[in-house]
Amino acid sequence: MSGLPIVLVVCLGSAILAMASFTLTRKLLKPIDISEHQTFLDAMFNIVGTLVSLILGLLVAAALDQYQNLERAVDNEAASVSEIYRFSRGLQEPSRSQIQGLCERYCQLVISDEWPALAQGKVSQAVFETFCLLSDEVVLIHPSHDGEANLQASMLESLDIVGAGRRERLLTLNNTREHLLGPILLAGAVIVLAFAFFYVKRNSLFHSVVIAFVAIALGGNMALIYVLSKPFDGDWKIQPRAFALNLKARQMLRESTLLDPAQAKSIPLKPATKLPQPIQP
C-alpha cells in the first residue's frame, strides 16, 4: 500500500482512533472541571497547537519542494544524456559509436535496473559503471580540429549535469529528516488531542466530531510527508519517462531516412499554398 491509499487510510484511522479514545476517556475518567484554569489552558493549547501546526506545515512544504526539485533533476539528467548523444554525431569513429552506445545503455539501465533498485533503497552498480565508461570516453577524446574540441567541451558540461542529477537522486535515499522529526510530530499531535479530551463540553457528540477533524488534519499531513519522502516508491513515485523518451527518440532516429543530412536534398518540396486574395469592397 502506498501513495493516496496510505493518506486515506491514515486519515480514516486517525479519526476513528481519536473518537474511540475520546469516548473511552469519557467513560473511564470523570470529566475535569477546568473552569478555574480555562485561561491558562487555552493559552497552553494555543501554543502547543501553533508549534505543531508550524512544524507540520514547514515539513510539508519542504517535502513538496524536494519532490519537485528531484523531478527537475531527473529531467535535466535525461536531457543532458540526450545532448551528449547529439553532440557525439559530430565526432569521428570509433568515438561516435562508443559514446552513442553508452548513452543508450545508460538510459536502458536507469529504467530497467536503477529505478526498481531506488524503490528498495538501493543503487545500481551497472549504471554507475556505465556512467564511468561514458565519462572516460568523453574525457579521452583527442580532438583533431577546433570543432571537435568545442563538442568535447559541451559534452563535458553535460556530463557534469548528468552526474549532479544522479547524485541528487541517490542523496534522497539517505534523507533521515522525516525519521527524526516524525516521533516529535506524533508526540505533539497526541498532546494536542489530549488537551481536547479533558475539555468539558455539554455536547459530547459535537466535541468528538471536532476532535475527529483535528485528527484527520494532523494524520493526513503526516502521511503526506511520508509519501513525499519516498519519491521512487508508491503511486506518486517519479517515473523515468524522460529516459524512455530518449530511447524512443533514438529508435525513431535509426528508422529515419534522414540519417545523412545530404539525403534531405532529394526530398521533393510541396508547392506553397496560395493565400486567397482579399475581396475588394
C-alpha positions as CSV (number, residue, x, y, z in Angstrom):
1,M,0.0,0.0,0.0
2,S,1.4,3.4,-0.9
3,G,0.6,6.9,-2.2
4,L,-3.0,8.0,-1.9
5,P,-4.3,4.8,-0.2
6,I,-1.8,5.5,2.7
7,V,-3.1,9.1,3.1
8,L,-6.7,7.9,3.1
9,V,-6.2,5.0,5.5
10,V,-4.2,7.3,7.9
11,C,-6.9,9.9,7.8
12,L,-9.7,7.4,8.4
13,G,-7.7,5.6,11.1
14,S,-6.8,8.8,12.9
15,A,-10.4,9.9,13.0
16,I,-11.6,6.5,14.3
17,L,-8.8,6.3,16.9
18,A,-9.3,9.8,18.1
19,M,-13.1,9.4,18.5
20,A,-12.7,6.0,20.2
21,S,-10.0,7.3,22.6
22,F,-12.2,10.3,23.4
23,T,-15.3,8.1,24.1
24,L,-13.2,5.7,26.2
25,T,-11.6,8.5,28.2
26,R,-15.0,10.0,29.0
27,K,-16.3,6.6,30.2
28,L,-13.3,5.7,32.3
29,L,-12.4,9.1,33.6
30,K,-14.7,11.7,35.2
31,P,-14.6,14.9,33.2
32,I,-12.4,17.5,34.8
33,D,-13.9,20.9,35.6
34,I,-11.3,23.3,34.2
35,S,-13.3,26.5,34.5
36,E,-10.9,27.9,37.1
37,H,-7.9,27.3,34.8
38,Q,-9.6,28.0,31.5
39,T,-7.5,31.0,30.5
40,F,-4.2,29.2,31.3
41,L,-5.2,26.0,29.5
42,D,-6.4,28.0,26.4
43,A,-3.1,29.7,26.2
44,M,-1.1,26.5,26.5
45,F,-3.4,24.8,24.0
46,N,-2.8,27.6,21.5
47,I,1.0,27.5,22.0
48,V,1.2,23.7,21.5
49,G,-1.2,23.7,18.6
50,T,0.6,26.6,16.9
51,L,4.0,24.9,17.2
52,V,2.8,21.6,15.9
53,S,1.0,23.3,13.0
54,L,4.0,25.4,12.2
55,I,6.4,22.4,12.2
56,L,4.0,20.3,10.2
57,G,3.4,23.0,7.6
58,L,7.2,23.6,7.2
59,L,7.8,19.9,6.7
60,V,5.1,19.5,4.1
61,A,6.4,22.5,2.2
62,A,10.0,21.2,2.4
63,A,9.0,17.7,1.3
64,L,7.0,19.0,-1.6
65,D,9.8,21.3,-2.7
66,Q,12.3,18.4,-2.5
67,Y,10.0,16.3,-4.6
68,Q,9.7,18.9,-7.3
69,N,13.4,19.6,-7.3
70,L,14.1,15.9,-7.8
71,E,11.7,15.8,-10.7
72,R,13.6,18.7,-12.4
73,A,16.9,17.0,-11.7
74,V,15.7,13.8,-13.4
75,D,14.5,15.7,-16.4
76,N,17.8,17.6,-16.6
77,E,19.8,14.4,-16.3
78,A,17.9,12.7,-19.1
79,A,18.1,15.9,-21.3
80,S,21.9,16.0,-20.8
81,V,22.3,12.4,-21.8
82,S,20.4,13.3,-25.0
83,E,22.7,16.3,-25.6
84,I,25.8,14.1,-25.3
85,Y,24.3,11.7,-27.8
86,R,23.5,14.6,-30.2
87,F,27.0,16.2,-29.8
88,S,28.7,12.9,-30.5
89,R,27.3,12.9,-34.0
90,G,30.0,15.4,-34.9
91,L,32.8,13.1,-33.8
92,Q,34.8,10.6,-35.8
93,E,34.6,6.9,-35.4
94,P,35.1,4.9,-33.2
95,S,34.4,7.6,-30.5
96,R,31.0,8.4,-32.0
97,S,29.6,4.9,-31.9
98,Q,31.0,4.1,-28.5
99,I,29.6,7.3,-26.9
100,Q,26.2,6.8,-28.5
101,G,26.1,3.2,-27.4
102,L,26.9,4.1,-23.8
103,C,24.3,6.8,-23.8
104,E,21.6,4.3,-24.9
105,R,22.9,1.7,-22.4
106,Y,22.8,4.3,-19.6
107,C,19.1,5.1,-20.3
108,Q,18.2,1.5,-20.6
109,L,19.9,0.6,-17.3
110,V,18.3,3.6,-15.5
111,I,14.9,2.4,-16.5
112,S,15.3,-1.4,-16.0
113,D,17.8,-1.6,-13.2
114,E,18.2,1.6,-11.1
115,W,14.6,2.7,-10.8
116,P,13.5,-0.7,-9.3
117,A,16.6,-0.5,-7.0
118,L,15.7,3.0,-5.9
119,A,12.3,1.8,-4.8
120,Q,14.0,-0.6,-2.4
121,G,16.5,2.0,-1.2
122,K,19.4,0.6,-3.2
123,V,21.6,1.8,-6.1
124,S,22.6,0.2,-9.4
125,Q,26.2,-0.7,-9.8
126,A,25.7,-1.2,-13.5
127,V,24.5,2.4,-14.0
128,F,27.5,3.7,-12.1
129,E,29.9,1.7,-14.2
130,T,28.2,2.8,-17.4
131,F,28.5,6.4,-16.3
132,C,32.2,6.0,-15.6
133,L,32.8,4.4,-19.0
134,L,30.9,7.3,-20.7
135,S,32.9,9.8,-18.8
136,D,36.2,8.1,-19.8
137,E,35.1,8.1,-23.5
138,V,34.4,11.8,-23.5
139,V,37.5,12.8,-21.5
140,L,39.8,10.7,-23.6
141,I,38.6,12.2,-26.9
142,H,41.6,13.6,-28.9
143,P,40.1,16.4,-31.0
144,S,41.5,16.7,-34.5
145,H,40.2,20.2,-35.1
146,D,38.5,23.1,-33.2
147,G,35.0,21.8,-33.9
148,E,35.6,18.5,-32.1
149,A,37.3,20.4,-29.2
150,N,34.1,22.5,-28.9
151,L,31.9,19.4,-29.0
152,Q,34.1,17.8,-26.3
153,A,33.8,20.8,-24.0
154,S,30.0,20.8,-24.5
155,M,29.8,17.1,-23.7
156,L,31.9,17.6,-20.5
157,E,29.4,20.2,-19.3
158,S,26.5,17.8,-20.0
159,L,28.3,15.1,-18.1
160,D,28.5,17.3,-15.1
161,I,24.7,17.8,-15.2
162,V,24.2,14.0,-15.6
163,G,26.4,13.3,-12.6
164,A,24.7,16.0,-10.5
165,G,21.3,14.7,-11.3
166,R,22.1,11.1,-10.4
167,R,23.8,12.3,-7.2
168,E,20.7,14.1,-6.2
169,R,18.6,11.0,-6.8
170,L,20.9,8.9,-4.6
171,L,21.0,11.5,-1.8
172,T,17.3,11.1,-1.2
173,L,17.9,7.5,-0.1
174,N,19.9,8.8,2.9
175,N,17.4,11.5,3.9
176,T,16.6,11.0,7.6
177,R,14.9,14.3,8.4
178,E,11.4,12.8,8.4
179,H,12.5,9.8,10.5
180,L,13.9,12.2,13.2
181,L,11.0,14.6,13.3
182,G,8.3,12.0,12.9
183,P,8.2,11.0,16.6
184,I,8.3,14.7,17.6
185,L,5.3,15.4,15.4
186,L,3.5,12.4,16.7
187,A,4.1,13.4,20.3
188,G,2.8,16.9,19.5
189,A,-0.3,15.6,17.9
190,V,-1.0,13.4,20.9
191,I,-0.6,16.3,23.2
192,V,-3.0,18.5,21.2
193,L,-5.6,15.8,21.2
194,A,-5.1,15.0,24.8
195,F,-5.8,18.6,25.7
196,A,-9.1,18.4,23.9
197,F,-10.1,15.1,25.6
198,F,-10.4,16.8,29.0
199,Y,-12.3,19.8,28.0
200,V,-15.8,19.9,29.5
201,K,-18.4,20.4,26.8
202,R,-22.1,19.8,27.0
203,N,-22.4,18.4,23.5
204,S,-20.1,15.4,23.6
205,L,-21.0,14.3,20.0
206,F,-20.0,17.7,18.7
207,H,-16.8,17.6,20.7
208,S,-15.9,14.1,19.3
209,V,-16.6,15.3,15.7
210,V,-14.3,18.3,16.1
211,I,-11.6,16.0,17.6
212,A,-12.0,13.7,14.6
213,F,-11.5,16.6,12.1
214,V,-8.4,17.7,14.0
215,A,-7.0,14.1,13.9
216,I,-7.7,13.9,10.2
217,A,-5.8,17.1,9.5
218,L,-2.8,16.0,11.6
219,G,-2.7,12.4,10.3
220,G,-3.3,13.4,6.7
221,N,-0.4,15.9,6.7
222,M,1.9,13.4,8.4
223,A,1.0,10.7,5.9
224,L,1.6,13.2,3.0
225,I,5.1,13.9,4.4
226,Y,5.8,10.2,4.5
227,V,4.6,9.7,0.9
228,L,6.6,12.6,-0.5
229,S,9.7,11.4,1.3
230,K,9.7,8.2,-0.8
231,P,9.8,9.7,-4.4
232,F,10.7,6.4,-6.1
233,D,8.1,4.2,-4.5
234,G,4.3,4.2,-4.5
235,D,1.5,5.7,-6.6
236,W,3.1,9.1,-6.6
237,K,6.6,8.0,-7.5
238,I,8.7,9.9,-10.0
239,Q,8.8,8.0,-13.3
240,P,11.8,7.7,-15.7
241,R,9.7,8.9,-18.6
242,A,12.4,11.3,-19.8
243,F,14.9,8.4,-20.2
244,A,12.2,6.4,-22.0
245,L,11.7,9.3,-24.3
246,N,15.4,9.4,-25.1
247,L,15.3,5.7,-26.2
248,K,12.2,6.3,-28.3
249,A,13.9,9.3,-30.0
250,R,17.0,7.1,-30.7
251,Q,14.8,4.4,-32.2
252,M,13.0,7.0,-34.4
253,L,16.3,8.4,-35.5
254,R,17.6,5.0,-36.5
255,E,14.4,4.3,-38.5
256,S,14.5,7.7,-40.1
257,T,15.6,8.1,-43.8
258,L,17.4,11.4,-42.9
259,L,20.3,9.9,-41.0
260,D,22.5,11.6,-43.7
261,P,21.7,15.3,-44.0
262,A,22.6,15.1,-47.7
263,Q,19.5,12.9,-48.3
264,A,17.3,15.8,-47.4
265,K,18.1,17.5,-50.7
266,S,16.4,14.6,-52.6
267,I,13.0,15.1,-50.8
268,P,10.6,16.9,-53.1
269,L,9.1,20.0,-51.6
270,K,5.4,20.7,-51.8
271,P,4.4,23.8,-53.6
272,A,3.5,26.7,-51.5
273,T,-0.2,27.1,-51.0
274,K,-1.5,30.4,-52.4
275,L,-3.4,32.5,-49.9
276,P,-6.9,33.7,-51.0
277,Q,-7.0,37.3,-52.3
278,P,-8.9,39.7,-50.1
279,I,-12.3,40.7,-51.5
280,Q,-12.3,44.2,-52.8
281,P,-15.1,46.3,-51.5
